Amino acid sequence: VAVKFLDGSLDFVYVDGCHRYSSVLADLSGWWPKIKSGGLLAGHDFICPHEPLGGWGQEIQPAVVEFASLHSVDIWLVPEMTNDPWSYYFKKP
């Protein structure tokens, strides 16, 4: 779907698609150009503390960390209702 949007046209995107490593990396890479400077790219299931063996976090965390490293951006975590940081985001410089 990201290809339908102009580069630099969005302030915020929240990704919660396929949770496999390669799909998360592809989603982040596809949406990143669409985000305006100062905008946020966010996603879900970075940490899954109540799931056996960390749930989808096992696939999502390495993709998010790799993406952040490639783009020299910090990973910010968002506590949800249980105070567990399931969501993450990057701020585009």
ZATOR-565340 format. One line per 5 residues: their letters; for each residue x, y, z of C-alpha. Coordinates in steps of 0.1 Angstrom, whole numbers, plus 5000, padded with zeros to 4 digits. Layout:
A	X,Y,Z | ...
REM end
This chain:
VAVKF	5000,5000,5000 | 5029,5024,5007 | 5036,5028,4970 | 5002,5046,4967 | 5015,5075,4988
LDGSL	5039,5103,4978 | 5073,5104,4994 | 5074,5129,5023 | 5036,5131,5025 | 5027,5115,5058
DFVYV	5032,5127,5094 | 5025,5093,5110 | 5023,5056,5100 | 5017,5027,5124 | 5027,4993,5112
DGCHR	5011,4961,5125 | 5012,4938,5095 | 5030,4905,5090 | 5052,4898,5120 | 5080,4879,5102
YSSVL	5114,4895,5103 | 5117,4900,5065 | 5081,4914,5063 | 5087,4939,5091 | 5119,4951,5075
ADLSG	5101,4955,5042 | 5072,4974,5058 | 5096,4998,5076 | 5117,5003,5044 | 5086,5009,5023
WWPKI	5070,5034,5046 | 5101,5053,5057 | 5103,5074,5025 | 5067,5084,5029 | 5072,5100,5063
KSGGL	5079,5138,5064 | 5109,5151,5083 | 5098,5153,5119 | 5072,5126,5114 | 5069,5092,5131
LAGHD	5070,5057,5119 | 5057,5033,5146 | 5048,4997,5150 | 5035,4970,5174 | 5047,4939,5192
FICPH	5084,4950,5197 | 5081,4935,5232 | 5055,4908,5240 | 5061,4902,5277 | 5031,4880,5283
EPLGG	5036,4856,5254 | 5056,4824,5255 | 5093,4831,5245 | 5085,4867,5238 | 5060,4860,5210
WGQEI	5065,4880,5178 | 5091,4902,5195 | 5116,4875,5185 | 5111,4884,5148 | 5102,4921,5152
QPAVV	5130,4933,5174 | 5159,4922,5151 | 5142,4939,5121 | 5135,4971,5140 | 5170,4972,5154
EFASL	5185,4966,5120 | 5163,4993,5104 | 5172,5018,5132 | 5209,5011,5127 | 5207,5015,5089
HSVDI	5190,5049,5092 | 5208,5061,5123 | 5176,5067,5143 | 5168,5059,5179 | 5141,5034,5188
WLVPE	5115,5048,5213 | 5092,5025,5232 | 5056,5033,5242 | 5041,5018,5274 | 5006,5007,5268
MTNDP	4977,5001,5293 | 4996,4974,5312 | 5027,4996,5312 | 5044,4971,5289 | 5062,4987,5259
WSYYF	5046,4967,5231 | 5048,4996,5206 | 5079,5014,5192 | 5085,5044,5170 | 5112,5063,5151
KKP	5113,5100,5145 | 5125,5110,5110 | 5152,5136,5111
REM end
